[in-house]
């Protein structure tokens, strides 16, 4: 028999998981960056202080890198906790290199230099596939990490980090390219894009020529980001959209003008569906009949620092659900029939769209929205209450609300109704796991099952 304290603990952990998945401490449509950071800081302090084991276990969930770095830093500041080492190392291994190096620099500024921290930095650096490449691309960060961990790189790497001009030649190609790029224009094209860009400016190379020649060195994401700027500067880069993560593809589509989207419809739809099929994997076509209510109201614009991010998540979820479902129906709150041409506009009549979606009693209804139901206010909550209590008390239709926006004032993502579970979402690829996690918010399973679920996720990482 679970106690009231167990129920509170379960709800607290789920609330924190929603925040850690969605919020990056940046401005949102309804809250400033300062509010986001203050709200997150309180949640981290509260959960870490009251449930330290579950706080560490959330690293096994699909939380974003911003919150993973905060959790790791807080765990490393705490005395003991050696049982967290494996989970920390695995989560750090999935973190992007720039974020990991920033974490190391933050630990150094905070004076966190215990044995666990030094071992973690040492092992992470040793596992890097090409540390010389990192030394060129993130030289100051690598240098800081090496010093903080009390490491002494030998040979060329050590010389490059602490006395780069002490050698007249390096045998490591990327280090030699960096040395030669100071006087040889041709050498800079053997360097990472971000490093080569600075040398190109120093040598006075035109942007169009530089982009054309550096193209083979671009990463997939660099190629995608530079596609539009390259055309503006007189050059051209080709991005393999289908190989990109689903939300990245959706964000790129939404960045295009309506006319260009219509002209490139076949290409863009094919890229979205290919990325969605890859995310669905073996689960493709296994979800039965699925309906979705997708928020393209004005608030889905997000903010100037997260431009159209909520709408990109909704568009990505549309194509992923299409891939997962046996039969699928997607409804945009604006009433627009064409997903490729969606844009953030108008109010949020979620209640009306939920009624439309439930008419055919699908196996699963997924609502992708920031939860600001305002046309009229509260209609969605009332529709869901009546549906659950009067029309479908047995819960034959599964209903899940996923929300891409953290509400700093509520310390949680906005909820449509107490009758349906809500989970935070950042990347569409996490949707299947979030639908699975949402069952804990329905009250049908409790703390023991949640702990078992977290332990299983940690074991599979």
VEXDREN-2710 file (C-alpha; in Angstrom, 1 decimal):
% VEXDREN-2710
k/r/px/py/pz
1/UNK/0.0/0.0/0.0
2/UNK/1.5/3.3/-1.1
3/UNK/1.4/6.2/1.4
4/UNK/0.5/9.9/0.7
5/UNK/4.2/10.7/0.9
6/UNK/4.8/8.2/-1.9
7/UNK/2.2/9.9/-4.0
8/UNK/3.8/13.3/-3.4
9/UNK/7.2/12.0/-4.3
10/UNK/5.9/10.5/-7.5
11/UNK/4.2/13.7/-8.5
12/UNK/7.3/15.8/-7.6
13/UNK/9.6/13.6/-9.7
14/UNK/7.2/13.8/-12.7
15/UNK/7.0/17.5/-12.4
16/UNK/10.8/17.8/-12.4
17/UNK/11.1/15.5/-15.4
18/UNK/8.7/17.7/-17.4
19/UNK/10.8/20.8/-16.5
20/UNK/14.1/19.1/-17.3
21/UNK/12.8/17.9/-20.7
22/UNK/11.3/21.2/-21.9
23/UNK/13.1/24.2/-20.3
24/UNK/16.5/25.4/-21.4
25/UNK/16.5/28.6/-19.2
26/UNK/15.7/30.7/-22.3
27/UNK/12.9/33.1/-23.0
28/UNK/9.5/31.6/-23.8
29/UNK/6.4/33.2/-25.2
30/UNK/4.8/33.8/-21.8
31/UNK/8.0/34.1/-19.5
32/UNK/11.3/35.8/-19.6
33/UNK/14.7/34.1/-19.4
34/UNK/15.3/35.2/-15.8
35/UNK/12.0/33.7/-14.7
36/UNK/12.9/30.4/-16.5
37/UNK/16.3/30.2/-14.8
38/UNK/15.0/31.1/-11.3
39/UNK/12.2/28.5/-11.6
40/UNK/14.5/25.8/-12.8
41/UNK/17.1/26.6/-10.1
42/UNK/14.4/26.1/-7.4
43/UNK/13.2/22.8/-8.8
44/UNK/16.8/21.4/-9.0
45/UNK/17.4/22.5/-5.4
46/UNK/14.1/21.0/-4.2
47/UNK/14.4/17.6/-5.9
48/UNK/18.1/17.2/-5.2
49/UNK/17.6/18.0/-1.5
50/UNK/14.5/15.8/-1.0
51/UNK/15.0/12.9/-3.4
52/UNK/18.7/12.7/-4.2
53/UNK/18.6/9.1/-5.6
54/UNK/15.7/9.9/-8.0
55/UNK/17.3/13.2/-8.9
56/UNK/20.3/11.3/-10.2
57/UNK/18.1/8.7/-11.9
58/UNK/16.4/11.4/-14.1
59/UNK/19.6/11.4/-16.1
60/UNK/18.3/8.2/-17.6
61/UNK/15.3/10.0/-19.1
62/UNK/15.4/12.1/-22.3
63/UNK/16.1/15.4/-20.5
64/UNK/17.8/18.1/-22.4
65/UNK/21.6/18.8/-22.2
66/UNK/21.0/22.1/-20.2
67/UNK/19.4/20.3/-17.3
68/UNK/21.6/17.2/-17.6
69/UNK/24.6/19.5/-17.1
70/UNK/23.0/21.1/-14.0
71/UNK/22.2/17.7/-12.5
72/UNK/25.8/16.5/-13.1
73/UNK/27.3/19.6/-11.6
74/UNK/25.1/19.3/-8.5
75/UNK/25.8/15.6/-8.1
76/UNK/29.6/16.3/-8.4
77/UNK/29.4/19.0/-5.7
78/UNK/27.8/16.6/-3.3
79/UNK/30.1/14.5/-1.1
80/UNK/29.9/10.8/-1.7
81/UNK/27.4/9.6/-4.2
82/UNK/29.9/7.3/-6.0
83/UNK/26.9/5.2/-7.1
84/UNK/26.0/8.0/-9.6
85/UNK/29.3/7.7/-11.4
86/UNK/28.2/5.2/-14.1
87/UNK/25.0/7.1/-14.8
88/UNK/26.8/10.4/-15.0
89/UNK/29.5/9.1/-17.3
90/UNK/26.9/7.6/-19.7
91/UNK/24.8/10.8/-19.8
92/UNK/28.0/12.9/-20.3
93/UNK/28.9/10.6/-23.2
94/UNK/25.6/11.5/-24.9
95/UNK/26.1/15.2/-24.4
96/UNK/27.3/17.4/-27.2
97/UNK/31.1/18.2/-27.0
98/UNK/30.5/22.0/-26.6
99/UNK/28.1/21.5/-23.8
100/UNK/30.4/19.0/-22.0
101/UNK/33.3/21.4/-22.3
102/UNK/31.2/24.3/-20.9
103/UNK/30.2/22.0/-18.0
104/UNK/33.9/21.4/-17.2
105/UNK/34.6/25.1/-17.3
106/UNK/31.7/25.8/-14.9
107/UNK/33.0/23.1/-12.5
108/UNK/36.4/24.8/-12.6
109/UNK/34.9/28.2/-11.9
110/UNK/32.9/26.7/-9.0
111/UNK/36.0/25.1/-7.6
112/UNK/34.6/21.6/-7.9
113/UNK/37.7/19.5/-8.2
114/UNK/37.2/16.3/-6.2
115/UNK/38.5/12.9/-7.2
116/UNK/35.3/12.0/-8.9
117/UNK/35.3/15.1/-11.0
118/UNK/38.9/14.6/-12.1
119/UNK/38.3/11.0/-13.0
120/UNK/35.1/11.9/-14.9
121/UNK/36.9/14.5/-17.0
122/UNK/39.9/12.2/-17.5
123/UNK/37.8/9.3/-18.8
124/UNK/35.6/11.6/-21.0
125/UNK/38.7/13.1/-22.7
126/UNK/40.3/9.6/-23.1
127/UNK/37.1/8.4/-24.8
128/UNK/37.0/11.2/-27.4
129/UNK/37.5/9.8/-30.9
130/UNK/39.9/12.6/-31.9
131/UNK/41.2/14.8/-29.1
132/UNK/43.6/16.6/-31.5
133/UNK/40.5/17.7/-33.5
134/UNK/38.9/18.9/-30.2
135/UNK/42.1/20.7/-29.3
136/UNK/41.9/22.7/-32.5
137/UNK/38.1/23.3/-32.5
138/UNK/37.7/24.0/-28.7
139/UNK/41.3/24.8/-27.8
140/UNK/40.7/27.0/-24.7
141/UNK/38.1/24.6/-23.4
142/UNK/40.3/21.5/-23.8
143/UNK/43.2/23.4/-22.2
144/UNK/40.9/24.4/-19.2
145/UNK/39.7/20.8/-18.8
146/UNK/43.2/19.3/-18.9
147/UNK/44.4/21.7/-16.3
148/UNK/41.3/21.2/-14.1
149/UNK/41.8/17.4/-14.1
150/UNK/45.5/17.7/-13.4
151/UNK/46.4/16.0/-16.6
152/UNK/49.7/16.3/-18.5
153/UNK/49.3/15.5/-22.2
154/UNK/52.5/14.4/-23.7
155/UNK/54.0/14.9/-27.2
156/UNK/52.4/17.1/-29.8
157/UNK/49.0/17.5/-28.1
158/UNK/50.7/18.9/-24.9
159/UNK/52.8/21.3/-27.0
160/UNK/49.9/22.4/-29.1
161/UNK/47.8/23.3/-26.0
162/UNK/50.4/25.1/-24.0
163/UNK/53.1/26.2/-26.5
164/UNK/51.6/25.9/-30.0
165/UNK/54.4/27.7/-31.8
166/UNK/57.3/25.8/-30.1
167/UNK/57.3/23.2/-33.0
168/UNK/58.2/24.0/-36.5
169/UNK/56.1/21.1/-37.7
170/UNK/53.4/18.7/-36.4
171/UNK/53.0/15.1/-37.5
172/UNK/49.2/15.2/-36.6
173/UNK/47.5/16.5/-39.8
174/UNK/44.9/18.7/-38.1
175/UNK/47.5/20.3/-35.8
176/UNK/49.9/20.9/-38.8
177/UNK/47.0/22.4/-40.8
178/UNK/46.3/24.9/-38.0
179/UNK/50.0/25.9/-37.9
180/UNK/50.2/26.3/-41.7
181/UNK/46.9/28.2/-41.9
182/UNK/48.5/31.2/-40.3
183/UNK/50.4/31.8/-43.5
184/UNK/49.0/29.4/-46.1
185/UNK/45.4/30.0/-47.4
186/UNK/45.1/26.5/-48.7
187/UNK/45.7/24.9/-45.3
188/UNK/42.6/26.4/-43.7
189/UNK/40.3/24.1/-45.7
190/UNK/41.7/21.2/-43.7
191/UNK/40.4/22.7/-40.5
192/UNK/36.9/22.5/-38.8
193/UNK/34.5/25.1/-40.2
194/UNK/34.4/27.3/-37.1
195/UNK/38.2/27.6/-37.0
196/UNK/38.7/27.9/-40.7
197/UNK/36.1/30.8/-40.8
198/UNK/38.4/33.0/-38.7
199/UNK/41.4/32.2/-40.8
200/UNK/39.4/33.0/-44.0
201/UNK/38.5/36.4/-42.6
202/UNK/42.2/37.0/-41.7
203/UNK/43.3/36.2/-45.2
204/UNK/40.6/38.2/-46.9
205/UNK/38.9/35.3/-48.7
206/UNK/35.4/36.1/-50.0
207/UNK/32.5/34.3/-48.3
208/UNK/31.3/32.6/-51.5
209/UNK/34.7/31.2/-52.3
210/UNK/35.2/30.1/-48.7
211/UNK/31.9/28.3/-48.4
212/UNK/32.4/26.5/-51.7
213/UNK/35.8/25.1/-50.7
214/UNK/35.0/24.4/-47.1
215/UNK/31.8/22.5/-48.0
216/UNK/33.4/19.0/-47.7
217/UNK/34.4/19.7/-44.1
218/UNK/30.9/20.8/-43.0
219/UNK/29.0/18.7/-40.5
220/UNK/25.3/17.9/-41.3
221/UNK/24.0/20.6/-38.9
222/UNK/26.5/23.2/-40.2
223/UNK/25.4/22.4/-43.7
224/UNK/21.8/22.9/-42.8
225/UNK/22.4/26.2/-40.9
226/UNK/24.5/27.6/-43.8
227/UNK/22.1/26.7/-46.6
228/UNK/20.3/30.0/-46.7
229/UNK/23.2/32.2/-45.9
230/UNK/25.3/30.6/-48.5
231/UNK/22.8/31.4/-51.2
232/UNK/22.6/35.0/-50.0
233/UNK/26.4/35.3/-50.1
234/UNK/26.6/33.9/-53.7
235/UNK/27.6/30.4/-52.8
236/UNK/25.7/27.2/-52.2
237/UNK/25.7/24.2/-49.8
238/UNK/23.5/21.1/-50.1
239/UNK/22.0/19.7/-47.0
240/UNK/20.8/16.1/-46.7
241/UNK/17.5/17.0/-45.0
242/UNK/16.3/13.4/-44.7
243/UNK/19.3/12.5/-42.5
244/UNK/18.6/15.3/-40.0
245/UNK/16.8/14.9/-36.7
246/UNK/13.0/15.4/-37.1
247/UNK/12.6/18.7/-35.3
248/UNK/15.6/20.1/-37.1
249/UNK/14.0/19.3/-40.4
250/UNK/10.7/20.8/-39.2
251/UNK/12.5/24.0/-38.0
252/UNK/14.1/24.3/-41.4
253/UNK/10.8/23.9/-43.2
254/UNK/9.2/26.6/-41.0
255/UNK/12.1/29.0/-41.7
256/UNK/11.2/29.1/-45.4
257/UNK/8.7/31.5/-46.9
258/UNK/5.3/30.0/-47.9
259/UNK/6.0/30.3/-51.6
260/UNK/9.2/28.3/-51.3
261/UNK/7.6/25.7/-49.1
262/UNK/4.9/25.2/-51.7
263/UNK/7.5/25.0/-54.6
264/UNK/9.6/22.5/-52.7
265/UNK/6.7/20.5/-51.2
266/UNK/7.7/17.1/-52.6
267/UNK/11.2/17.4/-51.3
268/UNK/10.3/18.8/-47.9
269/UNK/7.5/16.2/-47.3
270/UNK/9.8/13.4/-48.3
271/UNK/12.5/14.6/-45.9
272/UNK/10.0/14.9/-43.0
273/UNK/8.6/11.4/-43.7
274/UNK/12.1/9.8/-44.1
275/UNK/13.2/11.4/-40.8
276/UNK/9.9/10.3/-39.1
277/UNK/10.3/6.7/-40.4
278/UNK/13.8/6.5/-39.0
279/UNK/12.5/7.8/-35.6
280/UNK/9.6/5.4/-35.6
281/UNK/11.8/2.4/-36.4
282/UNK/10.3/-1.0/-35.6
283/UNK/7.2/0.7/-34.0
284/UNK/6.0/2.1/-37.4
285/UNK/2.4/1.3/-38.0
286/UNK/1.9/-0.4/-34.6
287/UNK/-0.1/2.2/-32.7
288/UNK/-3.6/1.5/-34.2
289/UNK/-5.8/4.5/-34.9
290/UNK/-4.4/7.8/-33.8
291/UNK/-5.7/11.3/-33.8
292/UNK/-3.7/14.4/-33.0
293/UNK/-4.6/18.0/-32.1
294/UNK/-1.7/20.2/-33.1
295/UNK/-1.3/23.8/-31.9
296/UNK/-0.4/26.4/-34.5
297/UNK/-1.8/29.4/-32.7
298/UNK/0.2/32.6/-32.4
299/UNK/1.9/31.5/-29.1
300/UNK/3.5/28.6/-31.1
301/UNK/6.0/31.2/-32.4
302/UNK/7.9/30.8/-29.1
303/UNK/10.3/33.6/-28.6
304/UNK/13.1/35.4/-30.5
305/UNK/15.7/33.0/-29.1
306/UNK/13.5/29.9/-29.6
307/UNK/11.9/31.0/-32.8
308/UNK/9.0/28.8/-33.9
309/UNK/10.3/25.9/-31.7
310/UNK/6.8/24.9/-30.3
311/UNK/5.4/24.9/-33.8
312/UNK/8.4/22.8/-35.1
313/UNK/7.7/20.2/-32.4
314/UNK/4.1/20.0/-33.4
315/UNK/5.0/19.6/-37.1
316/UNK/7.5/17.0/-36.3
317/UNK/5.0/15.1/-34.0
318/UNK/2.5/15.2/-36.9
319/UNK/4.8/13.3/-39.2
320/UNK/6.0/10.9/-36.5
321/UNK/2.5/10.0/-35.4
322/UNK/1.6/9.5/-39.1
323/UNK/4.5/6.9/-39.2
324/UNK/3.6/5.3/-35.9
325/UNK/-0.1/4.9/-36.5
326/UNK/-2.0/2.4/-38.5
327/UNK/-4.6/5.1/-39.4
328/UNK/-4.0/8.7/-38.6
329/UNK/-5.8/12.0/-38.5
330/UNK/-4.1/15.3/-37.7
331/UNK/-6.1/18.4/-36.8
332/UNK/-4.4/21.9/-36.6
333/UNK/-6.1/24.3/-34.2
334/UNK/-6.2/26.9/-37.0
335/UNK/-8.2/24.5/-39.2
336/UNK/-5.5/24.6/-41.9
337/UNK/-5.4/21.5/-44.1
338/UNK/-1.8/21.7/-45.2
339/UNK/0.9/20.9/-42.6
340/UNK/3.7/22.2/-44.9
341/UNK/2.2/25.7/-44.9
342/UNK/1.5/26.0/-41.1
343/UNK/2.5/29.2/-39.4
344/UNK/1.9/30.6/-35.9
345/UNK/-1.3/32.6/-36.1
346/UNK/-4.6/33.3/-34.3
347/UNK/-6.1/32.1/-30.9
348/UNK/-6.1/28.6/-29.5
349/UNK/-9.5/26.8/-29.9
350/UNK/-8.2/23.5/-28.4
351/UNK/-11.6/22.4/-27.1
352/UNK/-13.3/22.5/-30.5
353/UNK/-10.5/20.5/-32.1
354/UNK/-10.5/17.9/-29.3
355/UNK/-14.3/17.4/-30.0
356/UNK/-13.5/16.9/-33.7
357/UNK/-10.7/14.4/-32.8
358/UNK/-12.8/12.3/-30.4
359/UNK/-15.7/12.0/-32.8
360/UNK/-14.4/8.8/-34.3
361/UNK/-13.1/7.3/-31.0
362/UNK/-9.5/6.7/-32.0
363/UNK/-7.3/4.3/-30.0
364/UNK/-5.1/7.2/-29.0
365/UNK/-5.5/11.0/-29.0
366/UNK/-2.3/13.1/-28.7
367/UNK/-2.6/16.8/-28.0
368/UNK/0.6/18.8/-28.8
369/UNK/0.1/22.3/-27.4
370/UNK/1.5/24.8/-24.9
371/UNK/-1.8/24.4/-23.0
372/UNK/-3.0/28.0/-23.3
373/UNK/-6.6/27.1/-24.3
374/UNK/-8.3/30.5/-24.8
375/UNK/-11.0/30.3/-27.5
376/UNK/-13.1/30.1/-25.3
377/UNK/-10.9/29.7/-22.2
378/UNK/-11.2/26.3/-20.4
379/UNK/-13.3/24.6/-23.1
380/UNK/-10.7/21.8/-23.6
381/UNK/-10.6/21.0/-19.9
382/UNK/-14.4/20.8/-19.8
383/UNK/-14.6/18.6/-22.9
384/UNK/-12.0/16.2/-21.5
385/UNK/-13.8/16.1/-18.1
386/UNK/-17.1/15.2/-19.7
387/UNK/-15.5/12.7/-22.0
388/UNK/-13.7/10.9/-19.2
389/UNK/-16.5/10.9/-16.7
390/UNK/-19.6/10.4/-18.9
391/UNK/-18.7/9.2/-22.4
392/UNK/-15.6/7.0/-21.8
393/UNK/-15.3/6.2/-18.1
394/UNK/-13.4/3.0/-19.0
395/UNK/-10.7/4.9/-20.7
396/UNK/-11.0/3.0/-24.0
397/UNK/-9.5/6.0/-25.8
398/UNK/-6.0/6.8/-24.5
399/UNK/-5.4/10.6/-24.3
400/UNK/-2.0/12.2/-23.8
401/UNK/-1.1/15.9/-23.8
402/UNK/2.5/16.7/-24.6
403/UNK/3.7/20.2/-24.0
404/UNK/6.9/21.8/-25.5
405/UNK/6.8/24.9/-23.3
406/UNK/7.8/25.1/-19.6
407/UNK/5.7/27.5/-17.5
408/UNK/8.0/29.1/-15.0
409/UNK/5.2/30.4/-12.8
410/UNK/3.7/26.9/-12.4
411/UNK/7.0/25.1/-12.1
412/UNK/5.7/22.7/-14.7
413/UNK/4.4/22.5/-18.2
414/UNK/0.8/23.8/-18.6
415/UNK/-1.8/21.2/-18.2
416/UNK/-5.1/21.0/-20.1
417/UNK/-7.0/19.0/-17.6
418/UNK/-6.6/16.9/-14.5
419/UNK/-8.4/14.1/-16.4
420/UNK/-5.5/13.5/-18.8
421/UNK/-1.8/13.1/-18.3
422/UNK/0.6/15.8/-19.5
423/UNK/4.3/15.3/-20.3
424/UNK/6.9/17.8/-21.4
425/UNK/8.5/17.3/-24.8
426/UNK/11.5/18.8/-26.6
427/UNK/12.3/16.5/-29.4
428/UNK/9.7/14.5/-31.4
429/UNK/11.8/11.4/-31.3
430/UNK/11.1/11.2/-27.5
431/UNK/7.3/11.0/-28.1
432/UNK/7.0/7.2/-27.7
433/UNK/8.9/7.2/-24.4
434/UNK/6.9/10.2/-23.2
435/UNK/3.6/8.4/-23.9
436/UNK/5.0/5.5/-21.9
437/UNK/6.0/7.9/-19.1
438/UNK/2.7/9.7/-19.1
439/UNK/0.9/6.6/-17.6
440/UNK/2.6/7.5/-14.3
441/UNK/0.8/10.8/-14.2
442/UNK/-2.6/9.1/-14.6
443/UNK/-2.3/7.6/-11.1
444/UNK/-2.7/4.1/-12.4
445/UNK/0.8/3.3/-11.4
446/UNK/2.8/4.5/-8.4
447/UNK/6.2/5.2/-6.9
448/UNK/7.5/1.6/-7.0
449/UNK/6.7/1.3/-10.7
450/UNK/8.3/4.7/-11.4
451/UNK/11.5/3.7/-9.6
452/UNK/11.5/0.4/-11.5
453/UNK/11.0/2.3/-14.8
454/UNK/13.9/4.7/-14.1
455/UNK/16.1/1.8/-13.1
456/UNK/15.3/0.0/-16.3
457/UNK/16.0/3.1/-18.4
458/UNK/19.3/3.6/-16.6
459/UNK/20.2/-0.1/-17.3
460/UNK/19.4/0.3/-21.0
461/UNK/21.5/3.5/-21.4
END
